[in-house]
Amino acid sequence: MQESNLLIHMTKADLKEEVANAVREALKESKESSKSEDKYLTRDEVVKLLRISPSKLRQMMLDKRIPYSRIGRRLVFKLSEIEAMINSNQIGSLIH
């Protein structure tokens, strides 16, 4: 199959707008695909994220105060669930 070239005349402003639209669309698609591919964290990553000790994390898990899953022998924490837990426990607001 022979490839054909197309030559288009456009202003600098039109080109800028076309590029901006293409970037917006690519970012939108990237966000949508990243939502479906949720990130999973290890225990060490959750400890660092929440700034708690490993024993505190273990106690939260025993008390069922933090969501986690077991994949084989590994414990994993879904980032979106950890973020939701943080947001649901928020007291007050920084915005006045």
Chimera marker file (.cmm) of the C-alpha trace (Angstrom):
<marker_set name="trace">
<marker id="1" x="0.000" y="0.000" z="0.000" r="1" g="1" b="0" radius="0.5"/>
<marker id="2" x="1.427" y="3.343" z="-1.042" r="1" g="1" b="0" radius="0.5"/>
<marker id="3" x="1.483" y="6.124" z="1.532" r="1" g="1" b="0" radius="0.5"/>
<marker id="4" x="0.386" y="9.552" z="0.354" r="1" g="1" b="0" radius="0.5"/>
<marker id="5" x="1.358" y="12.889" z="1.828" r="1" g="1" b="0" radius="0.5"/>
<marker id="6" x="-1.039" y="15.730" z="2.405" r="1" g="1" b="0" radius="0.5"/>
<marker id="7" x="0.155" y="19.313" z="2.542" r="1" g="1" b="0" radius="0.5"/>
<marker id="8" x="-2.003" y="21.724" z="4.539" r="1" g="1" b="0" radius="0.5"/>
<marker id="9" x="-1.540" y="25.463" z="4.889" r="1" g="1" b="0" radius="0.5"/>
<marker id="10" x="-2.380" y="26.803" z="8.345" r="1" g="1" b="0" radius="0.5"/>
<marker id="11" x="-1.447" y="29.754" z="10.475" r="1" g="1" b="0" radius="0.5"/>
<marker id="12" x="0.848" y="29.505" z="13.447" r="1" g="1" b="0" radius="0.5"/>
<marker id="13" x="-2.153" y="30.067" z="15.746" r="1" g="1" b="0" radius="0.5"/>
<marker id="14" x="-4.099" y="27.248" z="14.057" r="1" g="1" b="0" radius="0.5"/>
<marker id="15" x="-1.140" y="24.883" z="14.413" r="1" g="1" b="0" radius="0.5"/>
<marker id="16" x="-0.767" y="25.843" z="18.056" r="1" g="1" b="0" radius="0.5"/>
<marker id="17" x="-4.463" y="25.128" z="18.660" r="1" g="1" b="0" radius="0.5"/>
<marker id="18" x="-4.272" y="21.731" z="16.891" r="1" g="1" b="0" radius="0.5"/>
<marker id="19" x="-1.257" y="20.706" z="18.983" r="1" g="1" b="0" radius="0.5"/>
<marker id="20" x="-2.949" y="21.863" z="22.200" r="1" g="1" b="0" radius="0.5"/>
<marker id="21" x="-6.074" y="19.862" z="21.343" r="1" g="1" b="0" radius="0.5"/>
<marker id="22" x="-4.007" y="16.765" z="20.595" r="1" g="1" b="0" radius="0.5"/>
<marker id="23" x="-2.159" y="17.099" z="23.920" r="1" g="1" b="0" radius="0.5"/>
<marker id="24" x="-5.442" y="17.592" z="25.830" r="1" g="1" b="0" radius="0.5"/>
<marker id="25" x="-6.912" y="14.488" z="24.213" r="1" g="1" b="0" radius="0.5"/>
<marker id="26" x="-3.797" y="12.424" z="24.978" r="1" g="1" b="0" radius="0.5"/>
<marker id="27" x="-3.850" y="13.550" z="28.629" r="1" g="1" b="0" radius="0.5"/>
<marker id="28" x="-7.552" y="12.730" z="28.907" r="1" g="1" b="0" radius="0.5"/>
<marker id="29" x="-6.977" y="9.225" z="27.520" r="1" g="1" b="0" radius="0.5"/>
<marker id="30" x="-3.999" y="8.745" z="29.840" r="1" g="1" b="0" radius="0.5"/>
<marker id="31" x="-6.069" y="9.725" z="32.897" r="1" g="1" b="0" radius="0.5"/>
<marker id="32" x="-8.883" y="7.373" z="31.897" r="1" g="1" b="0" radius="0.5"/>
<marker id="33" x="-6.531" y="4.431" z="31.410" r="1" g="1" b="0" radius="0.5"/>
<marker id="34" x="-4.675" y="5.107" z="34.665" r="1" g="1" b="0" radius="0.5"/>
<marker id="35" x="-7.961" y="5.029" z="36.597" r="1" g="1" b="0" radius="0.5"/>
<marker id="36" x="-8.622" y="1.484" z="35.444" r="1" g="1" b="0" radius="0.5"/>
<marker id="37" x="-5.050" y="0.433" z="36.292" r="1" g="1" b="0" radius="0.5"/>
<marker id="38" x="-5.088" y="1.177" z="40.012" r="1" g="1" b="0" radius="0.5"/>
<marker id="39" x="-1.732" y="1.154" z="41.749" r="1" g="1" b="0" radius="0.5"/>
<marker id="40" x="-1.044" y="-1.299" z="44.562" r="1" g="1" b="0" radius="0.5"/>
<marker id="41" x="1.278" y="-0.483" z="47.437" r="1" g="1" b="0" radius="0.5"/>
<marker id="42" x="3.427" y="-2.705" z="49.632" r="1" g="1" b="0" radius="0.5"/>
<marker id="43" x="3.399" y="-2.524" z="53.433" r="1" g="1" b="0" radius="0.5"/>
<marker id="44" x="6.609" y="-0.480" z="53.386" r="1" g="1" b="0" radius="0.5"/>
<marker id="45" x="5.110" y="2.011" z="50.934" r="1" g="1" b="0" radius="0.5"/>
<marker id="46" x="1.973" y="2.421" z="53.078" r="1" g="1" b="0" radius="0.5"/>
<marker id="47" x="4.078" y="2.924" z="56.210" r="1" g="1" b="0" radius="0.5"/>
<marker id="48" x="6.021" y="5.685" z="54.428" r="1" g="1" b="0" radius="0.5"/>
<marker id="49" x="2.888" y="7.233" z="52.897" r="1" g="1" b="0" radius="0.5"/>
<marker id="50" x="0.994" y="7.374" z="56.192" r="1" g="1" b="0" radius="0.5"/>
<marker id="51" x="4.116" y="8.090" z="58.278" r="1" g="1" b="0" radius="0.5"/>
<marker id="52" x="3.325" y="5.334" z="60.750" r="1" g="1" b="0" radius="0.5"/>
<marker id="53" x="5.323" y="2.454" z="62.172" r="1" g="1" b="0" radius="0.5"/>
<marker id="54" x="5.015" y="-1.076" z="60.802" r="1" g="1" b="0" radius="0.5"/>
<marker id="55" x="3.466" y="-2.174" z="64.110" r="1" g="1" b="0" radius="0.5"/>
<marker id="56" x="0.837" y="0.596" z="63.846" r="1" g="1" b="0" radius="0.5"/>
<marker id="57" x="-0.026" y="-0.594" z="60.329" r="1" g="1" b="0" radius="0.5"/>
<marker id="58" x="-0.304" y="-4.178" z="61.589" r="1" g="1" b="0" radius="0.5"/>
<marker id="59" x="-2.651" y="-3.036" z="64.373" r="1" g="1" b="0" radius="0.5"/>
<marker id="60" x="-4.796" y="-1.058" z="61.905" r="1" g="1" b="0" radius="0.5"/>
<marker id="61" x="-5.037" y="-4.183" z="59.753" r="1" g="1" b="0" radius="0.5"/>
<marker id="62" x="-6.068" y="-6.329" z="62.734" r="1" g="1" b="0" radius="0.5"/>
<marker id="63" x="-8.668" y="-3.725" z="63.726" r="1" g="1" b="0" radius="0.5"/>
<marker id="64" x="-9.939" y="-3.653" z="60.100" r="1" g="1" b="0" radius="0.5"/>
<marker id="65" x="-9.320" y="0.101" z="59.950" r="1" g="1" b="0" radius="0.5"/>
<marker id="66" x="-7.305" y="-0.080" z="56.741" r="1" g="1" b="0" radius="0.5"/>
<marker id="67" x="-8.309" y="-1.947" z="53.560" r="1" g="1" b="0" radius="0.5"/>
<marker id="68" x="-5.895" y="-4.500" z="52.139" r="1" g="1" b="0" radius="0.5"/>
<marker id="69" x="-5.831" y="-7.606" z="49.981" r="1" g="1" b="0" radius="0.5"/>
<marker id="70" x="-3.794" y="-10.753" z="49.927" r="1" g="1" b="0" radius="0.5"/>
<marker id="71" x="-2.314" y="-11.920" z="46.642" r="1" g="1" b="0" radius="0.5"/>
<marker id="72" x="-0.764" y="-15.270" z="47.346" r="1" g="1" b="0" radius="0.5"/>
<marker id="73" x="1.409" y="-14.630" z="50.370" r="1" g="1" b="0" radius="0.5"/>
<marker id="74" x="1.797" y="-10.904" z="49.685" r="1" g="1" b="0" radius="0.5"/>
<marker id="75" x="-0.269" y="-8.198" z="51.323" r="1" g="1" b="0" radius="0.5"/>
<marker id="76" x="-1.106" y="-5.279" z="49.041" r="1" g="1" b="0" radius="0.5"/>
<marker id="77" x="-2.944" y="-2.029" z="49.557" r="1" g="1" b="0" radius="0.5"/>
<marker id="78" x="-4.915" y="-0.337" z="46.780" r="1" g="1" b="0" radius="0.5"/>
<marker id="79" x="-3.768" y="3.286" z="46.580" r="1" g="1" b="0" radius="0.5"/>
<marker id="80" x="-7.253" y="4.584" z="45.746" r="1" g="1" b="0" radius="0.5"/>
<marker id="81" x="-8.683" y="2.838" z="48.840" r="1" g="1" b="0" radius="0.5"/>
<marker id="82" x="-5.950" y="4.269" z="51.077" r="1" g="1" b="0" radius="0.5"/>
<marker id="83" x="-6.631" y="7.748" z="49.665" r="1" g="1" b="0" radius="0.5"/>
<marker id="84" x="-10.385" y="7.283" z="50.212" r="1" g="1" b="0" radius="0.5"/>
<marker id="85" x="-9.723" y="6.178" z="53.800" r="1" g="1" b="0" radius="0.5"/>
<marker id="86" x="-7.599" y="9.280" z="54.399" r="1" g="1" b="0" radius="0.5"/>
<marker id="87" x="-10.265" y="11.552" z="52.905" r="1" g="1" b="0" radius="0.5"/>
<marker id="88" x="-13.085" y="9.936" z="54.886" r="1" g="1" b="0" radius="0.5"/>
<marker id="89" x="-11.157" y="10.465" z="58.138" r="1" g="1" b="0" radius="0.5"/>
<marker id="90" x="-10.466" y="14.128" z="57.409" r="1" g="1" b="0" radius="0.5"/>
<marker id="91" x="-11.501" y="16.486" z="60.172" r="1" g="1" b="0" radius="0.5"/>
<marker id="92" x="-12.017" y="20.092" z="59.186" r="1" g="1" b="0" radius="0.5"/>
<marker id="93" x="-10.582" y="21.714" z="56.104" r="1" g="1" b="0" radius="0.5"/>
<marker id="94" x="-7.570" y="23.780" z="55.179" r="1" g="1" b="0" radius="0.5"/>
<marker id="95" x="-9.773" y="26.022" z="53.021" r="1" g="1" b="0" radius="0.5"/>
<marker id="96" x="-11.600" y="28.691" z="55.000" r="1" g="1" b="0" radius="0.5"/>
<link id1="1" id2="2" r="1" g="1" b="0" radius="0.2"/>
<link id1="2" id2="3" r="1" g="1" b="0" radius="0.2"/>
<link id1="3" id2="4" r="1" g="1" b="0" radius="0.2"/>
<link id1="4" id2="5" r="1" g="1" b="0" radius="0.2"/>
<link id1="5" id2="6" r="1" g="1" b="0" radius="0.2"/>
<link id1="6" id2="7" r="1" g="1" b="0" radius="0.2"/>
<link id1="7" id2="8" r="1" g="1" b="0" radius="0.2"/>
<link id1="8" id2="9" r="1" g="1" b="0" radius="0.2"/>
<link id1="9" id2="10" r="1" g="1" b="0" radius="0.2"/>
<link id1="10" id2="11" r="1" g="1" b="0" radius="0.2"/>
<link id1="11" id2="12" r="1" g="1" b="0" radius="0.2"/>
<link id1="12" id2="13" r="1" g="1" b="0" radius="0.2"/>
<link id1="13" id2="14" r="1" g="1" b="0" radius="0.2"/>
<link id1="14" id2="15" r="1" g="1" b="0" radius="0.2"/>
<link id1="15" id2="16" r="1" g="1" b="0" radius="0.2"/>
<link id1="16" id2="17" r="1" g="1" b="0" radius="0.2"/>
<link id1="17" id2="18" r="1" g="1" b="0" radius="0.2"/>
<link id1="18" id2="19" r="1" g="1" b="0" radius="0.2"/>
<link id1="19" id2="20" r="1" g="1" b="0" radius="0.2"/>
<link id1="20" id2="21" r="1" g="1" b="0" radius="0.2"/>
<link id1="21" id2="22" r="1" g="1" b="0" radius="0.2"/>
<link id1="22" id2="23" r="1" g="1" b="0" radius="0.2"/>
<link id1="23" id2="24" r="1" g="1" b="0" radius="0.2"/>
<link id1="24" id2="25" r="1" g="1" b="0" radius="0.2"/>
<link id1="25" id2="26" r="1" g="1" b="0" radius="0.2"/>
<link id1="26" id2="27" r="1" g="1" b="0" radius="0.2"/>
<link id1="27" id2="28" r="1" g="1" b="0" radius="0.2"/>
<link id1="28" id2="29" r="1" g="1" b="0" radius="0.2"/>
<link id1="29" id2="30" r="1" g="1" b="0" radius="0.2"/>
<link id1="30" id2="31" r="1" g="1" b="0" radius="0.2"/>
<link id1="31" id2="32" r="1" g="1" b="0" radius="0.2"/>
<link id1="32" id2="33" r="1" g="1" b="0" radius="0.2"/>
<link id1="33" id2="34" r="1" g="1" b="0" radius="0.2"/>
<link id1="34" id2="35" r="1" g="1" b="0" radius="0.2"/>
<link id1="35" id2="36" r="1" g="1" b="0" radius="0.2"/>
<link id1="36" id2="37" r="1" g="1" b="0" radius="0.2"/>
<link id1="37" id2="38" r="1" g="1" b="0" radius="0.2"/>
<link id1="38" id2="39" r="1" g="1" b="0" radius="0.2"/>
<link id1="39" id2="40" r="1" g="1" b="0" radius="0.2"/>
<link id1="40" id2="41" r="1" g="1" b="0" radius="0.2"/>
<link id1="41" id2="42" r="1" g="1" b="0" radius="0.2"/>
<link id1="42" id2="43" r="1" g="1" b="0" radius="0.2"/>
<link id1="43" id2="44" r="1" g="1" b="0" radius="0.2"/>
<link id1="44" id2="45" r="1" g="1" b="0" radius="0.2"/>
<link id1="45" id2="46" r="1" g="1" b="0" radius="0.2"/>
<link id1="46" id2="47" r="1" g="1" b="0" radius="0.2"/>
<link id1="47" id2="48" r="1" g="1" b="0" radius="0.2"/>
<link id1="48" id2="49" r="1" g="1" b="0" radius="0.2"/>
<link id1="49" id2="50" r="1" g="1" b="0" radius="0.2"/>
<link id1="50" id2="51" r="1" g="1" b="0" radius="0.2"/>
<link id1="51" id2="52" r="1" g="1" b="0" radius="0.2"/>
<link id1="52" id2="53" r="1" g="1" b="0" radius="0.2"/>
<link id1="53" id2="54" r="1" g="1" b="0" radius="0.2"/>
<link id1="54" id2="55" r="1" g="1" b="0" radius="0.2"/>
<link id1="55" id2="56" r="1" g="1" b="0" radius="0.2"/>
<link id1="56" id2="57" r="1" g="1" b="0" radius="0.2"/>
<link id1="57" id2="58" r="1" g="1" b="0" radius="0.2"/>
<link id1="58" id2="59" r="1" g="1" b="0" radius="0.2"/>
<link id1="59" id2="60" r="1" g="1" b="0" radius="0.2"/>
<link id1="60" id2="61" r="1" g="1" b="0" radius="0.2"/>
<link id1="61" id2="62" r="1" g="1" b="0" radius="0.2"/>
<link id1="62" id2="63" r="1" g="1" b="0" radius="0.2"/>
<link id1="63" id2="64" r="1" g="1" b="0" radius="0.2"/>
<link id1="64" id2="65" r="1" g="1" b="0" radius="0.2"/>
<link id1="65" id2="66" r="1" g="1" b="0" radius="0.2"/>
<link id1="66" id2="67" r="1" g="1" b="0" radius="0.2"/>
<link id1="67" id2="68" r="1" g="1" b="0" radius="0.2"/>
<link id1="68" id2="69" r="1" g="1" b="0" radius="0.2"/>
<link id1="69" id2="70" r="1" g="1" b="0" radius="0.2"/>
<link id1="70" id2="71" r="1" g="1" b="0" radius="0.2"/>
<link id1="71" id2="72" r="1" g="1" b="0" radius="0.2"/>
<link id1="72" id2="73" r="1" g="1" b="0" radius="0.2"/>
<link id1="73" id2="74" r="1" g="1" b="0" radius="0.2"/>
<link id1="74" id2="75" r="1" g="1" b="0" radius="0.2"/>
<link id1="75" id2="76" r="1" g="1" b="0" radius="0.2"/>
<link id1="76" id2="77" r="1" g="1" b="0" radius="0.2"/>
<link id1="77" id2="78" r="1" g="1" b="0" radius="0.2"/>
<link id1="78" id2="79" r="1" g="1" b="0" radius="0.2"/>
<link id1="79" id2="80" r="1" g="1" b="0" radius="0.2"/>
<link id1="80" id2="81" r="1" g="1" b="0" radius="0.2"/>
<link id1="81" id2="82" r="1" g="1" b="0" radius="0.2"/>
<link id1="82" id2="83" r="1" g="1" b="0" radius="0.2"/>
<link id1="83" id2="84" r="1" g="1" b="0" radius="0.2"/>
<link id1="84" id2="85" r="1" g="1" b="0" radius="0.2"/>
<link id1="85" id2="86" r="1" g="1" b="0" radius="0.2"/>
<link id1="86" id2="87" r="1" g="1" b="0" radius="0.2"/>
<link id1="87" id2="88" r="1" g="1" b="0" radius="0.2"/>
<link id1="88" id2="89" r="1" g="1" b="0" radius="0.2"/>
<link id1="89" id2="90" r="1" g="1" b="0" radius="0.2"/>
<link id1="90" id2="91" r="1" g="1" b="0" radius="0.2"/>
<link id1="91" id2="92" r="1" g="1" b="0" radius="0.2"/>
<link id1="92" id2="93" r="1" g="1" b="0" radius="0.2"/>
<link id1="93" id2="94" r="1" g="1" b="0" radius="0.2"/>
<link id1="94" id2="95" r="1" g="1" b="0" radius="0.2"/>
<link id1="95" id2="96" r="1" g="1" b="0" radius="0.2"/>
</marker_set>
